[in-house]
Amino acid sequence: MLNIQSQTWANTKAEFGGRFLPAGGHKCVIKNVEQKMSKSGKPMLAIAFDISGGEFDGYYMDLFGRNVEKAQKEGKQAKWPNGGVIYQLIDDEHLGRFKGVIENIEKSNAGFKFAMEEKALIGKFFGGVFREEEYEAQDGSIKTAVRCNAIREVEGIEDIPVPQKKCLTNKPQDNNPMGNVEIPF
């Protein structure tokens, strides 16, 4: 017989395999900003964020909490979930896009004016446009993640159309020797 108190059982919310963030528009809050260099040597900002409000409030913080537990067991440092980070190049070639990001953050935060201090962005809101994106997993399989691919203003973000899925163009070859032949049974 299980040793679970009936009061504990009655007050426990049932879970069914976790929450999955849907593609579309979500209000977000910036949790951290770091200036880094891209793999190609260009300056960029790594903007860590979370979902703010609604059914998915705290979505990335919940994932981070699980990462902390796992990292502690393995004796490692926990990382903020990759899906909760957007990377924005800030070199001359990408300055127009960066300015658009900043203007959308300013529009989403009454009275805020960006003064070229990246840490001032922490705690500010923006509207995140999320889409499904395919990626190749370490085992070679194709998986799908939901990632923020644009920063817009918060006003009306939930009403934007869901962006088209980004599919891999060079998918690994199918190892099935039968190809896509239907089996007749």
C-alpha positions in Angstrom: 0.0 0.0 0.0 1.3 3.5 -0.9 2.1 5.8 2.0 0.5 9.0 0.8 -1.6 11.2 3.1 -5.2 11.7 1.7 -5.0 15.5 2.3 -1.7 15.7 0.4 -3.3 13.7 -2.5 -6.4 15.9 -2.5 -4.3 19.1 -2.7 -1.9 17.9 -5.4 -2.4 19.2 -8.9 -2.3 16.4 -11.6 0.4 16.8 -14.2 0.4 15.2 -17.6 3.9 15.2 -19.0 4.8 18.9 -18.7 4.0 22.1 -20.5 5.0 22.9 -24.1 5.2 26.5 -25.2 3.2 27.0 -28.4 4.4 29.0 -31.3 2.9 32.5 -31.6 3.1 35.7 -29.6 4.0 35.9 -25.9 4.7 38.7 -23.5 8.3 38.3 -22.2 10.5 39.8 -19.5 14.2 40.2 -19.7 16.1 38.3 -17.0 19.7 39.0 -18.0 21.8 40.6 -20.7 25.4 39.9 -21.5 27.6 41.3 -24.2 29.5 38.5 -26.0 31.2 37.7 -29.3 29.6 35.6 -31.9 31.3 32.5 -33.4 32.3 34.8 -36.3 33.8 37.3 -34.0 31.1 40.0 -34.1 29.8 41.7 -31.0 26.3 40.6 -29.8 24.0 40.7 -26.9 22.7 37.4 -25.3 19.3 38.3 -24.0 17.9 35.8 -21.5 14.2 36.1 -21.0 11.1 34.4 -19.5 7.4 34.4 -20.4 5.5 36.9 -18.4 1.8 36.3 -17.6 -0.7 33.9 -18.9 -0.7 30.2 -18.8 3.0 30.0 -19.5 4.2 32.5 -16.9 7.6 31.5 -15.7 8.0 28.8 -18.3 11.8 29.2 -18.7 12.3 29.6 -14.9 10.6 26.3 -14.4 12.9 24.7 -17.0 15.9 26.3 -15.3 14.8 24.9 -12.0 14.9 21.4 -13.5 18.4 22.2 -15.0 19.6 23.3 -11.5 18.5 20.0 -10.0 20.1 17.9 -12.7 23.4 20.0 -12.7 23.7 19.7 -8.9 23.4 15.9 -9.2 26.2 15.9 -11.9 28.3 18.5 -10.1 28.0 21.0 -13.0 26.8 24.6 -13.4 23.2 25.0 -14.5 22.5 27.1 -17.6 19.4 29.1 -18.6 17.4 27.2 -21.2 18.6 27.9 -24.7 15.1 28.5 -25.9 14.9 31.4 -23.4 17.8 33.3 -25.0 17.8 35.4 -28.1 21.1 36.5 -29.6 21.2 39.9 -31.2 24.3 41.1 -33.3 25.2 44.7 -32.5 27.9 45.4 -35.2 27.4 48.1 -37.8 25.9 45.6 -40.3 23.1 44.7 -37.9 22.6 48.1 -36.2 19.2 48.7 -37.9 17.8 45.4 -36.6 19.2 46.1 -33.1 17.7 49.6 -33.1 14.3 48.0 -34.0 14.6 45.6 -31.1 15.4 48.5 -28.7 12.5 50.7 -30.0 10.1 47.8 -29.5 11.4 47.4 -25.9 11.0 51.1 -25.3 7.4 51.0 -26.6 6.7 48.1 -24.3 8.0 49.9 -21.2 6.4 53.4 -20.6 9.0 56.0 -19.9 12.0 53.8 -20.6 14.7 55.2 -22.9 17.7 53.0 -23.7 21.0 54.8 -23.0 23.4 52.2 -24.4 23.7 50.4 -21.0 22.7 46.7 -21.7 22.0 45.9 -18.0 19.3 48.6 -18.0 17.3 46.1 -20.1 16.9 43.7 -17.2 13.3 43.6 -16.0 12.0 45.2 -19.2 9.1 43.7 -21.2 8.9 42.8 -24.9 6.6 40.9 -27.2 8.2 37.7 -28.4 7.3 36.1 -31.7 7.9 32.4 -31.4 8.0 29.8 -34.1 8.8 26.1 -34.4 12.3 25.3 -35.7 13.7 22.0 -36.7 17.1 20.9 -35.6 19.3 17.8 -35.8 19.7 16.1 -32.4 23.0 14.5 -31.3 21.6 11.1 -32.3 21.0 12.4 -35.9 17.2 12.5 -35.5 15.2 15.6 -36.5 13.4 17.3 -33.6 11.4 20.5 -33.3 11.8 23.3 -30.7 9.9 26.5 -30.2 12.2 29.6 -30.2 11.8 33.3 -30.1 12.8 34.7 -33.5 11.7 38.3 -33.2 11.2 41.0 -30.6 8.2 43.2 -31.0 6.2 45.5 -28.8 3.9 43.9 -26.2 0.8 45.6 -27.4 -1.2 43.1 -29.5 1.5 40.4 -29.3 -1.0 37.6 -28.5 -2.9 38.4 -31.7 -0.1 38.0 -34.2 -0.3 35.2 -36.7 1.8 32.1 -35.9 5.0 32.2 -38.0 5.7 29.5 -40.5 7.8 26.6 -39.2 11.5 26.8 -40.0 12.5 23.5 -41.5 16.0 22.1 -42.1 17.1 22.4 -45.7 19.8 19.6 -45.5 18.1 16.9 -43.6 20.1 13.7 -42.9 19.4 10.8 -45.2 16.8 8.2 -44.1 18.6 4.9 -43.2 15.5 2.8 -44.1 16.6 0.5 -47.0 13.0 0.2 -48.1 12.7 4.0 -48.6 9.2 5.3 -48.2 7.4 2.2 -49.4 4.1 1.5 -47.7 4.0 -1.9 -46.1 0.7 -3.7 -47.1 -0.2 -5.0 -43.7 
